[in-house]
Amino acid sequence: MPSLPVPVVTIGLLIASNVFMTFAWYGHLKFKSTALITVILVSWGIAFFEYVLQVPANRIGHGHFSAAELKTIQEVITLSVFAVFSVLYLKEPLGWNHLVGFGFIAVGAFFIFHKWA
């Protein structure tokens, strides 16, 4: 069975990791009446799965990508996942200013990945 290319595995694991991370960090915002210690413990439990996916993603991806490129991929994925989460789960719309900010981050990613001669 042929293995998947390193970028596909790395990015796939980082996307899955970020879904867990986003729920761990922001999912509790819909449960404001739940005790803080409870949401902390639940968030830690969710974050465990984030790390189970994120650590191998970086291990597998490093070498094909530099550490700076891995971090850039992580940040772009984080914002993408968060944007969807914010709209669909938290029901908080994104404004034009958010899109402009995300655009600036995309421009930054271009500069990280562009091979300068």
N, C-alpha and C positions, 0 to 999 in steps of 0.2 A: 504494500500500500504506500503510495507516494506521500511524503510529508508536505505540509503546507509551507509556503515561503515564510521566512522569519518575519517580514513586515506584517503579514496577515495574522499570524499567531500573536505577535506583540500587540498590535492595534486591537485585535479582538479581545484579548485578555484585559487590556486597559479600558476598553469600553465597558466590559462586564464589571470590572473593578470599580469604575466610576459610578455605575448605577448603584452599587452597594454603598459607596462613599457618600453619594448625594442623599440617599435615604438615611444613612447614619447621621449625617451632619444637619439635615434640614427636615427630614420626615416628621420629627417630633413637633414641628411648629403647628401641626394640625391638632395636637393633643396638649394644649396649654393647661388644662385642668389636671393632667397627670403629674404626679410628684416628680420633681427634678431628678432625684436619685434613680427613680424608675426609668426615666427616659435616658439618663446617662448610661445605666447598665444595658438597656436595650440597644442603645447606639454603639456601645462597645462590642456587643454581640454581633451586630451587623457589620461593624468595622473589621472584625476578624475575617469575614469572607472577602472584604475588600483586599486585605493584605494577602490572603491565600491566592488571589488572582494577580495582584499588583507586583508582588515580589518576583514570581516567575516571569511575568511580562518583561520586567526590567532585566532580569538575568538572561532571558532568551534574546532580547533585543539588543543588549549591549554588545558591541563588536560590530554588528550591522549598523547600529546607530550609535552616535556618541552620547555621553550622559546629557549634554545640553540639548541634543535632538530629542532624546527620550523625554526630558522634562517639558520641552515644547509640545510634543505630541500629547503628553499628559494634560497640559493646560488647555490646549485646543479642545480635546475630548471633554475635559471637565466643564468648560463653558458650554459646549454643545449639549451635553447631557443635562446640565443645570437649566439651560434655556427651555428644553422640553419639559423637564420636571416642574419648573416654575409655572409654566402655562397650564400644563395638564393636571398636575397634582395639587399645587398650591393655589391655582386659579388666579395667578398674578400675571397680568399682561406685560409683555416687554415693549418698551417704547423705542422711538427712533434713536434716542441717546444710547440705549443699551446696544443696539445694532451698530452704531458708529463705534462705540468702544470695542465691541467684538471685532469689527473690521480692522481697527488699529492693531489688535492682537494678531489678527491674520497677517497683516503686513509685517509685524515683527517675526512671525513664523517664517515668512518668505525669506527674510534676511538670515535667519538661522540656517535654513536648508539650502539656500542658493550657494552653489559652488563658485566662489570668487577666484578669479585667476590672478 
